[in-house]
Amino acid sequence: MTESDLPVTDFHPYRWGDPARRTTLPAAATETLAAFGVRAPEREPVDLAGLTLPEPSFDLAPLTAVVGAEHLSTEPAARIAHTRGWSTPDLLKLRAGDLADAPDAVACPGSHQEVVDLLAACARLSVAVVPYSGGTSVVGGLAPDRTGFAGVLALDLRRLDALLHLDTVSRTATLGAGMRGVEAERLLREQGLTLGHFPQSYEGASIGGYAAARSAGQSSAGYGRFDDMVVALELATPRGTVSLGSAPRSAAGPDLRQLVLGSEGALGVITSVTVRVRPAPAVRVYEGWRFDSFEAGAEALRRLVQDGPLPTVLRLSDEAETSVNLADPAAMFAGGPGGCLAVAGYEGTAAEVAARRAGATGLLTAAGGQPLGEEPGESWRQGRFKAPYLRDPLLDAGVLIETLETVTFWSNLHALRAAVTKALTDALTAQATPPLVLCHISHVYETGASLYFTVACAQTADPVAQWQQAKQAANEAIRSCGAAITHHHGVGTDHRAAYAEEVGPLAVEALRAVKGVLDPAGILNPGVLISAGEHGDRA
């Protein structure tokens, strides 16, 4: 299997991914869930198809004039499909029939200029705009603050899905922002190339979303984060176009590409991205390693990333995650090898893979690692996009299950893990729902690494409020440790307050000033990334 074998998936409300790939809980899960007091919810999810929505209260004619009637919809099904993202609170609200964040209309522009014209029209109409492509935000990035606006438009970029240009000499590709990652990989593989960007949301996420949220794929050790790959982009704003990136690197002032990357639709709508591509690997080898403790495994990863040779994929599960075998979602709850499981993957030519694998093997062995062979690594590679499919049956069974992530320097890693684990455990235990908290290192750098937490416990009668308390505690723990509030999920609305604390009021003021220039009416994803409507970011 290669990543380009997966289908492009249109996600649907509160059910993840391709219906043909949906799963049920393993039989071994029943005993584990019972131990945590999990009971199936008394109420079935609401049938969203039977719900109605109010008609838009603003004039649709200016928007129809831009995209045509066939590309502007006010139908409930279209609006519901563009409501919120894919965090567990988003899903729980939809399951309960809460459509308060549904947009009033959905527009699908067919060109960059149509996006510019739509934004200008929305600014005149005082209609807030939510850029939308894959819709896989897990931090409230698709639920803007609509206070003071005439309505909300979901601006779906799915028609901007072309491979616009391929430069095989420079090894760059220009892609429409609405192109899904799966389709981009398929087109590039036809030319013997790869982007090498495979986040867990890969089946549904898009090129524009990767850029807007500074996505980090699971192969980031070898291919880099998505923001490392971007060499140019085009941004549509209510005031016109911003084109950035005339060369790979430049000394002509600050790199404004980095200002747009991670801006989450608050500064403009990314309509195309030019990215670095690489030859598709001829050989791929993934293998497992066992370490006696998380501390020993983390030390081995640190030495490997600092001294090399660096694998393409490098990750480490802690003892709890290894024990439920989350590294292999198909066998979840079946039990892992004990200790801590690391996965190392190597991609490239046969000679490159052999050389890097030999060098890494020596270092990992010297650091106390025990080789487990290719089966655990290949099992992870084959199953790495299956884990999100488990969330639906877990929610059905009454489990509150959610993830969060952060990043820090190596010297702070273990203190951060302990603090976040304690914060989550204390917050949920105080609600009489003691949790299972799992953690893994998912991305590594010479100076530090990211920690990715998975949390599971029984749902209370109000699971949204239950998680909000736990997430707030985790955010406070992250900030108290001096770590970044997010590594690759983005800021959205969930992390907005913590992000403001992280960068400080002067930096927020500077960012707000940029938004004021590009988006004077404040229509672009208001309340996402920075707070809306109270500090002059609207006209």
Secondary structure as the mmCIF struct_conf table of DSSP 4:
data_model
#
loop_
_struct_conf.conf_type_id
_struct_conf.id
_struct_conf.beg_label_comp_id
_struct_conf.beg_label_asym_id
_struct_conf.beg_label_seq_id
_struct_conf.end_label_comp_id
_struct_conf.end_label_asym_id
_struct_conf.end_label_seq_id
HELX_RH_3T_P HELX_RH_3T_P1 GLU A 3 ASP A 5
BEND BEND1 LEU A 6 LEU A 6
HELX_LH_PP_P HELX_LH_PP_P1 PRO A 7 VAL A 8
STRN STRN1 HIS A 12 HIS A 12
TURN_TY1_P TURN_TY1_P1 PRO A 13 TYR A 14
STRN STRN2 ARG A 15 ARG A 15
BEND BEND2 GLY A 17 GLY A 17
HELX_RH_3T_P HELX_RH_3T_P2 PRO A 19 ARG A 21
TURN_TY1_P TURN_TY1_P2 ALA A 27 ALA A 28
HELX_RH_AL_P HELX_RH_AL_P1 ALA A 29 ALA A 35
TURN_TY1_P TURN_TY1_P3 PHE A 36 GLY A 37
BEND BEND3 GLU A 42 ARG A 43
HELX_LH_PP_P HELX_LH_PP_P2 GLU A 44 VAL A 46
HELX_RH_3T_P HELX_RH_3T_P3 LEU A 48 GLY A 50
HELX_LH_PP_P HELX_LH_PP_P3 PRO A 54 PRO A 56
BEND BEND4 PHE A 58 PHE A 58
HELX_RH_AL_P HELX_RH_AL_P2 ALA A 61 VAL A 67
HELX_RH_3T_P HELX_RH_3T_P4 ALA A 69 HIS A 71
STRN STRN3 LEU A 72 SER A 73
HELX_RH_AL_P HELX_RH_AL_P3 PRO A 76 ALA A 81
TURN_TY1_P TURN_TY1_P4 HIS A 82 HIS A 82
BEND BEND5 THR A 83 ARG A 84
BEND BEND6 TRP A 86 SER A 87
HELX_RH_AL_P HELX_RH_AL_P4 THR A 88 ARG A 95
TURN_TY1_P TURN_TY1_P5 ALA A 96 GLY A 97
TURN_TY1_P TURN_TY1_P6 ALA A 100 ASP A 101
BEND BEND7 ASP A 104 ASP A 104
STRN STRN4 ALA A 105 ALA A 107
BEND BEND8 GLY A 110 SER A 111
HELX_RH_AL_P HELX_RH_AL_P5 HIS A 112 LEU A 125
TURN_TY1_P TURN_TY1_P7 SER A 126 SER A 126
STRN STRN5 VAL A 127 TYR A 132
BEND BEND9 SER A 133 GLY A 134
BEND BEND10 VAL A 138 GLY A 140
TURN_TY1_P TURN_TY1_P8 GLY A 141 LEU A 142
TURN_TY1_P TURN_TY1_P9 THR A 147 GLY A 148
BEND BEND11 ALA A 150 ALA A 150
STRN STRN6 GLY A 151 ASP A 156
TURN_TY1_P TURN_TY1_P10 ARG A 158 ARG A 159
STRN STRN7 LEU A 163 ASP A 167
TURN_TY1_P TURN_TY1_P11 THR A 168 ARG A 171
STRN STRN8 THR A 172 GLY A 176
TURN_TY1_P TURN_TY1_P12 ALA A 177 GLY A 178
STRN STRN9 ARG A 180 ARG A 180
HELX_RH_AL_P HELX_RH_AL_P6 GLY A 181 GLU A 190
TURN_TY1_P TURN_TY1_P13 GLN A 191 GLY A 192
STRN STRN10 LEU A 193 THR A 194
TURN_TY1_P TURN_TY1_P14 GLN A 200 GLY A 204
STRN STRN11 SER A 206 SER A 206
HELX_RH_AL_P HELX_RH_AL_P7 ILE A 207 ALA A 212
TURN_TY1_P TURN_TY1_P15 ALA A 213 ARG A 214
TURN_TY1_P TURN_TY1_P16 GLN A 218 SER A 219
HELX_RH_AL_P HELX_RH_AL_P8 SER A 220 TYR A 223
HELX_RH_AL_P HELX_RH_AL_P9 PHE A 226 MET A 229
STRN STRN12 VAL A 230 THR A 237
TURN_TY1_P TURN_TY1_P17 PRO A 238 ARG A 239
STRN STRN13 GLY A 240 LEU A 244
BEND BEND12 SER A 246 ARG A 249
BEND BEND13 ALA A 252 PRO A 254
TURN_TY1_P TURN_TY1_P18 LEU A 256 LEU A 256
HELX_RH_AL_P HELX_RH_AL_P10 ARG A 257 VAL A 260
TURN_TY1_P TURN_TY1_P19 LEU A 261 GLY A 262
TURN_TY1_P TURN_TY1_P20 GLU A 264 GLY A 265
BEND BEND14 ALA A 266 LEU A 267
STRN STRN14 VAL A 269 ARG A 276
STRN STRN15 ARG A 278 PRO A 279
HELX_LH_PP_P HELX_LH_PP_P4 ALA A 280 PRO A 281
BEND BEND15 ALA A 282 ALA A 282
STRN STRN16 VAL A 283 PHE A 291
BEND BEND16 ASP A 292 SER A 293
HELX_RH_AL_P HELX_RH_AL_P11 PHE A 294 ASP A 307
BEND BEND17 GLY A 308 GLY A 308
HELX_LH_PP_P HELX_LH_PP_P5 PRO A 309 PRO A 311
BEND BEND18 THR A 312 THR A 312
STRN STRN17 VAL A 313 SER A 317
HELX_RH_AL_P HELX_RH_AL_P12 GLU A 319 SER A 323
TURN_TY1_P TURN_TY1_P21 VAL A 324 ALA A 327
BEND BEND19 ASP A 328 ASP A 328
HELX_RH_3T_P HELX_RH_3T_P5 PRO A 329 ALA A 331
TURN_TY1_P TURN_TY1_P22 MET A 332 PHE A 333
BEND BEND20 ALA A 334 ALA A 334
BEND BEND21 GLY A 338 GLY A 339
STRN STRN18 CYS A 340 GLY A 348
BEND BEND22 THR A 349 THR A 349
HELX_RH_AL_P HELX_RH_AL_P13 ALA A 350 ALA A 366
TURN_TY1_P TURN_TY1_P23 ALA A 367 GLY A 368
STRN STRN19 GLN A 370 GLY A 373
HELX_RH_AL_P HELX_RH_AL_P14 GLU A 374 GLY A 383
TURN_TY1_P TURN_TY1_P24 ARG A 384 LYS A 386
HELX_RH_AL_P HELX_RH_AL_P15 ALA A 387 ASP A 396
TURN_TY1_P TURN_TY1_P25 ALA A 397 GLY A 398
STRN STRN20 VAL A 399 PHE A 409
HELX_RH_3T_P HELX_RH_3T_P6 TRP A 410 ASN A 412
HELX_RH_AL_P HELX_RH_AL_P16 LEU A 413 THR A 429
TURN_TY1_P TURN_TY1_P26 ALA A 430 ALA A 432
HELX_LH_PP_P HELX_LH_PP_P6 PRO A 434 PRO A 435
STRN STRN21 LEU A 436 VAL A 444
BEND BEND23 GLU A 446 THR A 447
STRN STRN22 GLY A 448 ALA A 458
BEND BEND24 ALA A 461 ASP A 462
HELX_RH_AL_P HELX_RH_AL_P17 PRO A 463 SER A 480
TURN_TY1_P TURN_TY1_P27 CYS A 481 GLY A 482
STRN STRN23 ALA A 484 ALA A 484
BEND BEND25 ILE A 485 ILE A 485
BEND BEND26 HIS A 487 HIS A 489
TURN_TY1_P TURN_TY1_P28 GLY A 492 HIS A 495
HELX_RH_AL_P HELX_RH_AL_P18 ARG A 496 VAL A 503
HELX_RH_AL_P HELX_RH_AL_P19 PRO A 505 LEU A 518
TURN_TY1_P TURN_TY1_P29 PRO A 520 ALA A 521
STRN STRN24 LEU A 524 LEU A 524
BEND BEND27 ASN A 525 ASN A 525
TURN_TY1_P TURN_TY1_P30 PRO A 526 GLY A 527
BEND BEND28 VAL A 528 ILE A 530
BEND BEND29 GLY A 533 GLY A 536
#
